[in-house]
């Protein structure tokens, strides 16, 4: 049972902006986390290439009528420009119809599209015409939403030692430069080659590792956190208790290290479930023994839940640099304690 009092947070928040200027998805160089969000999410459910081509002849003149090219244009630039992907979905209309979503997603266009795909369509929400009594609202009239920051902001200049937790939230608008690492997952651009080397070294010793999760946008974190809150609510817990319990398992957006691109959920390739049983695998034992050599630490160790505020996670490893990792792992302390001791 987690003993540390967790900050009470709103049940639904998303990043202020998750899309950037057009970048061809076929060329994976250094991307911002915002661009990865577009590349990682499947928007085909709301996209109609024929409609898009007919609605936007300027796009056709620039890139032609290939369906996949049109889709990628929408994902990488058209969405942010407010272009409509099909006759059945209009993000501005969808936003204008539902004040409850406006309070959650603010001016984050992609978040509305994702909400409709993941939840709204199944709920029967309307996205192709204004409901009675509703008027069209401009995205510019809305403000970005996010977790209220702490009184002191996180110092991102010490990029490898940045502390992100319930008491030290990061701006939900923060998006690091990330590169493709393994299994379709992205990591901070400076950490990606280190993780690749770790996986290769393990394989050379007969250990197959699997990168389950790396960089995660605040929008994605919102979805995961809200899903966990709703899980506890279905079990009969109150809203406040559901938020408390959910935050011990899935960090709220703005409070997750995954947004920095510095941490990873990595498992034995033969057992990829994120459970405590992971500690019994050869993959975990290898990573635990060698992680400090690559600058990583076991971020949420067993028995330290009162310090980290998070349950034991034998799959979650965080990059802090070799020197810090060596001391943290050899002493069996947490990142919170290391930072406090060194007045960082």
Secondary structure as GFF3:
##gff-version 3
##sequence-region A 1 344
A	DSSP	beta_strand	31	32	.	.	.	ID=ss1
A	DSSP	alpha_helix	33	40	.	.	.	ID=ss2
A	DSSP	three_ten_helix	44	46	.	.	.	ID=ss3
A	DSSP	alpha_helix	49	55	.	.	.	ID=ss4
A	DSSP	alpha_helix	57	63	.	.	.	ID=ss5
A	DSSP	alpha_helix	67	73	.	.	.	ID=ss6
A	DSSP	pi_helix	74	78	.	.	.	ID=ss7
A	DSSP	alpha_helix	91	97	.	.	.	ID=ss8
A	DSSP	alpha_helix	99	105	.	.	.	ID=ss9
A	DSSP	alpha_helix	109	115	.	.	.	ID=ss10
A	DSSP	pi_helix	116	120	.	.	.	ID=ss11
A	DSSP	alpha_helix	121	123	.	.	.	ID=ss12
A	DSSP	three_ten_helix	139	141	.	.	.	ID=ss13
A	DSSP	three_ten_helix	159	161	.	.	.	ID=ss14
A	DSSP	beta_strand	177	182	.	.	.	ID=ss15
A	DSSP	beta_strand	185	188	.	.	.	ID=ss16
A	DSSP	alpha_helix	189	204	.	.	.	ID=ss17
A	DSSP	beta_strand	209	213	.	.	.	ID=ss18
A	DSSP	alpha_helix	218	234	.	.	.	ID=ss19
A	DSSP	alpha_helix	239	247	.	.	.	ID=ss20
A	DSSP	three_ten_helix	257	260	.	.	.	ID=ss21
A	DSSP	beta_strand	263	268	.	.	.	ID=ss22
A	DSSP	three_ten_helix	276	280	.	.	.	ID=ss23
A	DSSP	alpha_helix	282	290	.	.	.	ID=ss24
A	DSSP	three_ten_helix	291	294	.	.	.	ID=ss25
A	DSSP	beta_strand	296	298	.	.	.	ID=ss26
A	DSSP	alpha_helix	305	308	.	.	.	ID=ss27
A	DSSP	beta_strand	316	319	.	.	.	ID=ss28
A	DSSP	alpha_helix	322	331	.	.	.	ID=ss29
A	DSSP	alpha_helix	335	341	.	.	.	ID=ss30
###
